[in-house]
């Protein structure tokens, strides 16, 4: 049993079951944003004059790569390579930590 199944709530399991039964286009869009580095992270928003600072809450520059690979607040265990698999852990991460980081 993986670490997700041991700690998942019933709502998370329902989301994961739904995603595994259907192709979730939003998940694919999000994964592609991280893959290309062209998502709405603070560094990009700052470059586009839509944010005052490129800094993440952890103090480093918030790039798409930073969010998934190096940020101590949002890092996805397994990094971008594992995120491409879009398994249950990846989907839950995209819907929680990644979404929260990009929404600020």
C-alpha positions, 0 to 999 in steps of 0.5 A, a space after each residue: 500500500 502506498 503512502 497516499 492510501 494510508 493517509 488519504 481522506 475519503 474525498 481524496 480517494 473519490 477524486 482519485 477514482 474519478 480522475 483515474 476513470 476519466 482523463 482530466 484535462 485540467 491535470 494535463 494542462 497543469 502538468 504541461 505548465 510545470 513541464 514548460 515552466 510557463 505557468 502563473 508562478 510569481 517569477 512569470 507574473 512579475 516578469 509580465 508586470 502582474 506581481 510586485 515580487 518574484 519571491 516565493 513564501 520560502 524566500 527564493 524566486 518562485 519559478 514553476 521548477 521551484 514549486 515542484 522540485 525545490 520549494 520546502 513548502 510545496 515540493 512534490 516528492 519524486 519531482 517533475 519526472 514523477 509528476 508526469 505520471 499523473 498518478 493519485 499522489 500527483 493529482 492530489 498534489 496538483 489540486 492542493 499544494 501546487 494550486 495554493 502556491 500558484 493562487 497567491 
